[in-house]
Amino acid sequence: MTTRPPGAREIALKALHRAETGDVPPRDALDALFRQYASGGRDRAFATEVVYGTIRWRRRLDWMLGQLMRGNPESLTPWIRHILRMGLYQLMMMDQVPDAAATHESVQLARRYGHAGTVRLTNAILRTAIRKRDQLARPASGEDPVTELGVTHSYPPWLANRWIGRYGAEAAAALMKAGNRTPSLSIRVNTSRSTPRDLADRLKLHEIHVEPGLWLDDFLSIRHAGDLRRLPAHEAGLFQVQDESAGLAVRLLGPKPGENIVDLCCAPGGKTTYIAHIVGAGGSVIACDTSLHRLHRVEENRRRMGLGQVRLVGMDGRSPGVDFAADRVLVDAPCSGLGTIARRPDLRWRRKAEDIDRLRDEQLALLEGGAGLVKRGGVLVYSTCTIEPEENEEVVAAFCGRHPGFRQEEPGDWPRDLAGVLDGAGRIATLPSTHGIDGSFAVRLRRAD
C-alpha cells in the first residue's frame, strides 16, 4: 500500500515543527519538504503563506488561543499548538479559505499528530473561533501601549517596548505594520547581459508580476511563489536576488571601473557581484568570509554571472592578516537583521535584546579590521540590515573615537533622486515603513591622506 503524500497544510505543519524544534529557518524547512514531496506550484504558494503567516502572527494567534481555551497554549504539544495556530490563521486572516475547510483539515491533522482528546479540543476551539470572530479581531484598547501594540501587531514585548520608546507609539505601529506585510522580491538586473525592460519581458512569460524598483533603476520588484533559481533567466546570470537596500550600500561605497575593492563579509555574494559588475574586468574584488560553505555560494553566483574579477578568500575580517591597500573596503557586518523582519518574520522570535549588545563588539572589530585594508585617501563603508542604533551609529562613533584618521563623509556625488534614503548626516538610514524596502544603515568613512 502506498503512503499518501502530504497536502499543503501538512507540509506547512512539518515546516513549522522543523523551524521551531530544529532551529531551521522556515525557508530552508519549506524548500527541503517541497523537494521531498515534489509539491506543485499551488501547494507551494499555500504552504508558504500559511507558514510565514503563522510565524508572523504568532503572538496574536496565541492571544486568541488564550481567549478560547482553558490553560496555557504553551502546555500543548508543539504539533497541536502549530495546528491550532495554523487553523486560526486561516480562519481569521485568510479570507479565501472557507471556514469548513480550515476546520476540517485542522481536525484531520490533529487526528494524525495527536489523540482523541486533542482532536476534540481542535474542533471545539476552531468552531468557537468562528462564532466569536468579531470579539477576536483585536485586543481591547486600554491596555498599556507595549502590550496593546505588541499583541495587535504580533511582536515580542522587548521589541515593542524598544521601538515605542524610540519612535513613539504611532510611528512604532507603522513600523510594525510594515514588518507584517508580505514583501515583494527585489532583483538586480545584470546589465552587462540584459536590461530591466528585456528581463521584465522574459519574466512575464513565466506569469511573474514585474514592477520597476522603488529607488534604483537596475532593480526590479517581482511577485513569484516558485523557486527563482529554476528560472532560465537566473541560470543564465541575468539577475541576482537582492533587496534595494543592499544596492544602496554599494552605491554609497561608490566603486569605479578599474578599482581594487575588498568586501570583508561577502557571503552570499549579492553586494560582491554588484561591486564586481561596476569595477569591470579591469578591476578586482577580494571577497572574504569566515565560512567556506558560504563562500561556495558566492562562487556559484560569481560563475553564474560571469565575473572573473572576483577572488575568494577564507578569512576572519576581525584580524585579516594580509597586507593590502584597497581603494575601497565594504564591511557589511553581521547584525541582528531587525530591518528585514518583513522578509524573515521568525527573527522577531529568535532575537533577544541581549543579542544587540553581543553583536556590537564583533561589528566594531570587523570595522577596525577593514580599516587596516584601506589605502590613504580611500573609502571605508560600514553597512548593516538593522535599524538599531547600538549596531549602527554607536559602532561608528566608537570607531571614529579610536581612529581619528577616518572621518565620516557625506556623499557629495549622491543622486538627487536618492536623497530620501539619507539622514541628516549623509548616512543611509532606511525604514520599511518610510521607504518600502528593508531597514538598513550605511555610512561612508574617508581615510585621511
N, C-alpha and C positions, 0 to 999 in steps of 0.2 A: 504494500500500500504506500503510495507516495504521500509525502507531507505537504500540506497546503502552504504555499509561500505566504509570508505575512503581507497584510494590506498596508496602506499608507499610515493608518493610525498605529498599528503595531510597530512599524518601523520607527515612527516618531517616539513611541514609548521606549523602545530599546535604545534609541539615541539619547533620550533624556536620562535614562538609567546609567548608560555608559559615561555620559558627561558628568553626572553627579558622583557616582561611586568610583569611577576610574580616573577622574580628573582629566578627562579628554575634552578638548574644545568641541563644541557642538557640530561645527562644520566637518571636522575630521570624523566624528562619530557617524554623521549622516553619510558622508562620502563612502566610508567603508561599508555601511549597510546597503547603500544603493548599488555598489559593485557586487556585493554578495548575492543580492536578490534580483539584480538586473531590472530595477524598477523603471517604469515608463515615465514620461515627462509629466503627466498629470499627477501621478502619485508622488513624484519628487517634489513638485510645487506644493502640494497639500501638506506633505510631511514636513517640509521646510518651514512653511507658515506656522504649523502647529508647534513645532519645536521652538522656533525663535519667539513666537508669541507667548508660549507658556513660560519660557525663561524670562522674557522681558517683563511680564506682568505677574511674576511670582508672588510678590508681597501682597498685591491687591487680590489675587486669587486666594491666597491663604487667609486674608481678612474675610473674604466671602465664606470660605470653608468654616472659619471660626463662628460665623453667624448661623451656619446651617447644621453644625454637628456639636455634640457634647464632647468635651475633651479637647485636647490639643492636636491639631493636624500632624504635628511632628511625631505623635505617638504611632501613626500609621506606618506600615512598611513603605520603603521608597517606591515600590511598584504601585501600590494603591494610591499613595499620595500623588504620584505623577498622573495616574489615570483620572483622578478627580480634578486635578488642575487642568488637564487637557480637556476634560468634559466641560468644565466651567468656561474655559477659554472659548470653546466652540459655541456654547450657548450664549455667552454674554458679549463676545467680541468678534464673532464671525457670522455676519448676517446671512451669508449664503448657505449656511449649514442648517438643515431642518432640525428642529428640536428632537424629533423622534429618532433621527439618525444618530445625533450626538449622544443621546441617552442610551439607545440600544447598543451601539458599538462600544461604549464605555463599560456597560454591564458585561458584554461578551469578553472584553479584556480582563475585567475583574474576575470572571469565571476561570480564565486561563492562568492568571497570575495571583489569585487569592484563594478564598474559600467561600463557603456558603454565606457566612456572616458578612464578609466584605462585599459580596455580590448584592445582598440586601441593602447594605449601607450605601453603596454606589448608586443603586436605583433610587433610594429614598432621597439622598442629598440632591441629585440632579433633578428629580421631579419637583422637589421643594424649591429649588433654584428657579425653575420655570415659573412657578406660581408667584414667587417673591421677586421677580426680576427687577421691578421698579425700585424696591427697597434696597437692592444690592447694587444699584447703579454707581453709587459712590458713598464714601463715609459721610456721616452727618457733619455739617460745618459746626464750628465752635471748638473743635479740638485745637491744641496748640499747632502753629504752622508747620513745625517739623513733622509731627505725626500726620496731620491732615494732608500736606503735600506729599509726604513720603508714601503714605498708603495710596492716595489718589493716583499718583504717577508711578508708583511701584519702585521706590528707591530705598536703600538701607538708611537707617536713621543717621548714621555718622555722615553720609554723603549729603543727605538733605540738609542737615544742620550746617555743614560746611558751606554749601552753595547759598543757602538763605543768609547766612552771616556775611558772605562776601558781596552778593549781588542784590540782596533784598528779596522778599517773597515773590513779587511779580516777575522779576527777571529770572529768578531761580525756577519758577514754574515754567516759564517759556523755554528755559534750557532743558528741563526735564522732559517737556513735551517733544522737543526736537530729538532728544535721545530715544523717544519711543516711536518715532516714525520709521517705517521701513525704508532705508535709503536706496536710491538707485546706485548702480555700479558705475564707477568712473574709470575710463580707459584713456591711456595716452597713445596717440597715433604715432607710429614710427614714420615720420615724414620723409625719411630717406627712401621709403618703399611705397608709400601711399600718401593720400591726402585725406583730411577729415571728410570731405564730401564723398570721395570714392569709397572709403571704408564704410561710411554710413550706408551707402547704396548696397554694398556687399552684405552687411549685417541685416538689412531689411529683407533680403532674400531668404533669410532664416527666420523671418517673422519676429525680429527683435526690434523693440521700440527704441529709437535713437533720437537724442536731442543734443544740441551743442553744449559744451561745457559752460559752467556758470562764470568762470573767470579767465580761463586760458584757452586760446584758440586752437591749440593742438590736442585738446582733450574732448572726449565725447561722454555723454551721460546715457546709460542704457538700462533697460529692464529685461532680465533674462533669467529664467529659473534653472536652466541647464548648466552643464559644465562648460565654461568658456574655453577650457583647454582643448576641447574636442572640435572646436570650430576650425575650419581650414584657414581662416584669416589669422588665427592665433598661431597655428603650426607654422604658417609662412612668416611669422615675425612681424606682422603688420601692426600689432598693438601690444601694450603691456597694461595689465590691470593695475591701476594706481589712483589714489584719491588726489584731487586737485591740490589739497593742502600740501602733499608731498612735492608736487610740481612747483608750488610757490617757494618752498625751501630751496630747491635747485635754482630757481630764478634769482633768489636772493644771493646765493653763492656766486652767481654771475660768471660761470665758466666761459672762456673764449677759445676759439679754434686754435689748436696747437699747444694749449697749455697742459701742464702736468698737475693732476689732481689726485688727492688721497681721499677716499671715502672710508672712514675709520670703522664704522659699524654698518657694513654694507648689505647684509642679508635682509630680505630675499632678493635684492638687486634692482628694485624699481628706480631708485634715485641713481644708482650706479649706471644703469643703461641710459638714463636720460642725460646724465653728465657726459657719458661717452659719445652719445649722438652729437652733442653740441661741440665737444673739442675736436671731433673728427679723427680721421686716420692719422693726421699729423700730431695729435696729442696722445696722452696716455692717462689711464685711470688705474691707480693702485687700489684695489678693493680688498678690505681687510675685515676679518671676523674671527672670533674665537672658535666657532663651531664648524668643523669640516662638513657636517651634514648640511648645514645652512649654506655653506659655500658651494656645495653641489647644486643647490637651487639657483644660486647666482650664475654658475657656469651654464646651466641649462638655458637661462634667459639670455646670457651673453651669446651663446651659439645660435639660438633661435633667431636673434635679432641681428646676427652678423657683425658683431663688434669685436674685432681682433685687437683693439687698442686697450682692452681691459686685461689686467693681470691680477690674479687672485693670490692673496697672502693670508695664511693662517697665523693670526697674531692677536695678542691681548692689547687693545688700544690704550690701556692704562699704563703700560710700560712697553712702548713699541720696540725698543732695542735695535732700531735701524737709524742710519744717518741719511736723511732725505730732506731736501728743501723744495717743497711743493709751492706752486703758485697759489693754490687754494686747497684748504682742507675742510671737509664736511664731517662734523661729529653729530650724527643722528642718534642720540643716546637712548638706551633702553629706559623706559619710563612706565608710569602707571597706566598709560593708554586711555586715560579718562576722557580724552577728546573723541574717542572712537566708540562710545557706548552704543550709538545707534547701529553700528555695524557689528559690534561684539557685545550683545546685551548681557552675556554671562559675566563680563568684567565687573559690573556693579556688585555682584555677589562674591566674586573671587577676591577682589581687592579689599584691603583693610586700611584704616587711617595710618597705621604704623608703616605700611609699605612705602609711603611717600617719603618719610624721613630716611628709611633704609636705602632707597634708591638714590637719594641726594648725594651721598658720598661717592658712589660709583660714577654718577654723572660728572661730578667735579673732577674726579681722577681722569676720566676719559677726555674731558675738555683740556686738562693740563697735558695729557699725553699727546693730543692732537696739536697743541700749540708748539710743541717742540719740532714738528714737521713742517712748519710754515716758514718760508723764506722771508727775509727782510722786505717789508713793503707788501707782503702777501696777505691773503684773506683767510680768516677762520670763521666758519659758520657753525653755530650750535643750534640744533633743532630737536623738537620733541613732538609727540602726538598727544600731549596732555595739556590741560588748561590750569594746572595747579602752580601757583607762584613759587612754592618751595622748590619745584623741579625746574623752573624757568628763570624768572627774574632774579631769584635769590642765588641760584647757582652762578649766574653770570656776574652778579655783584661780588660774590665771594671770589670768583676767578680774577676779575679785574683788580680787586684789592690785593691779591697776591702777585699779579703780573701787570705792573704799570706800563710795560712795553706794548700792551694791547689796549686799544680803545674802541668803544662802540662807535659804529659808523652808520649814519643814515644813508640809505641807497640813493644817491643823487641821480642815478640813471634809471630810477624806477618809473615804469609807465604810469601815466596819469590815470588810466582806466583800472589800475590795480591799487590805487591809493586807499580804497576802502578796507583792505586787509591789514593795513599798517596801524599801529597805535601811535600815540603822540611822540614816542621816542624813535620812530622809524623801524620798529620791530614788527615782524609778522605776528599777529595775535588773532586767530580766527575762532569764532564760536559757531557751533551748528545752528543755534537759534538766530544768529545775525547774518551769517554768511552762506548758509546752506551746504557747507562742506564739513569735514571733520574738524574738531577743535585742534588747534596746533599753535606752536610757538617757534620762532626762529629769529636769530639776531646775527648781524654781521659785525665781526671784530677785525680791525686792521692792525697788523704788526708794524711798529714804527721802523723807519729806515735805519 
